Amino acid sequence: MSQLLQQSHSANGSRVVRCALIQTGGMMNPAEIFQRQLELVREAAGRGAQVICLQELATGPYFCQVETREWFALAEPVPDGPSTVAVSALAAELGVVIVLPLYENARGDFYNTAVVVDADGSYLGKYRKVHIPQADGFYEKYYFKPGNTGYPVFDTKFGRVGVYICYDRRFPEGARALGVNGAEIVFIPSATSGTSIRTWHVEQRAHAIANRYFVGTINRVGKEAIGANEFYGQSYFCDPDGVILAEGSATEEDIILADLDLGTLQD
């Protein structure tokens, strides 16, 4: 597991929130991978995490490496689907905020979605990925419509949370909207590989710097049984100056923890 790096806290107005990113590989059995991530959520909470974010499409493998109708069966309604219900119960049990990215079926319209659940288990809302890529090994336009939620910020027990998803990070407009809307922490769950490593340590840090919020960005790790993508992990937290506070493994499953002092943010 990655070492926890703590930032310095202000003498007055300190408001420290311990956050966690869950970085795993993509086992073929969706039930197994989701169950594994719930186990890691428990472990993160046991290590003091108060806000926990899972990776993009956390309820299964990154199936967009192929175009196959069978994966539409993985989509589920929000908030009444089984994954949101399970995470809501877990959040209430552990007293933590959970960001759950999943495949959403909205009455026959399909979205790459992130659900936000508060520490009492209540459903706060969702964000739907706006920018949908289509490239070799990333056939997302086959599976998803562009999101239509705008860029909501969720007022959780521990802070104001926004979500941007994977390819969204290439576009500054939504990142700016999250800042204008009052986000203190922006989570960017991803499934990315190959040449994107060139900007992995640039784009998200630039959003943090430009918009003066903390960023927690997640990537899968390793090669899955579907397709040829090899995800490079290296999930990390950075502060509003772009300083990396904690970073995960490039090759292994990991829980990335960081203490974020929201009291240092300017209104």
C-alpha positions, 0 to 999 in steps of 0.5 A: 500500500502507498505511504500516507503523505500528510500536508501541513495544516493551517494553525487556524481554520484547519478542516482536515478530511482523510480521503481514499482512492481504490485502485484495482485490476479488472477481474472478469467476473463483475460480482467478484470485482465489485465485492473486492472493491467493497472489501477495500472500502472497508479497509480504507475506512478502517484506516480512517478514510472519510471520503472514498472514491472507486475507479471508473465503471467500478462494478465490472471490468473495463468492457469498452475494450470490445464492442459486444452487446452482452455488456449492456446487461451490466447497466443498472438504474440509479439510485434503485439498482443493486450497486447503489443500494449496496454502497448506500448501506455500506456508507451508512454502516461505516459513516463514510462518503462513497463515490461509486462510478458505474454503468447506468441504464436510464430507461434504455439510455446508457451512461458512464455515471458516478453516484455520490452517497453521503455518510448516512447512506443517503443518495445525493445525486449523480454525474454523467460523463460528458466527453465520450472517446472512441478509439482502439480499445476505448469504444465508449460511443458504442456503450454510452450517451454523452452526459446531461447532468451538467457539473453538479457539486455535492454537499457531503458531511465532510466537504463539497465534492465534484466528479469528472470522469476519465476523458473529461479531464482533457477538457478544461470547461467542466473542471472550471465549472466544478470550481465555480460551483464550489467544489473543494475536492474533485474526484476523477475516476479513470481507466486509461493506458498507453500514451495518456501517461504523457499527460497523466501527471499534468492535466489533473494537477493543472485543473487543481491549480487553475481552480483551487481545489484538491484533486483525487484521480484514479486509474485501474492497474494491470491487464484485463482478460478483455482486450489489450490495454494495460492500465498503469495505475499511479492514482494520486491526490494533489493539492491546489498548488498541484503538489502530489500528496500521495500516489499509488503503485504503477503495477499493483492494487492499492489504497491511496490515502491523503489528509486534505486540509479544506480549511486552506481553500479560499472562498 
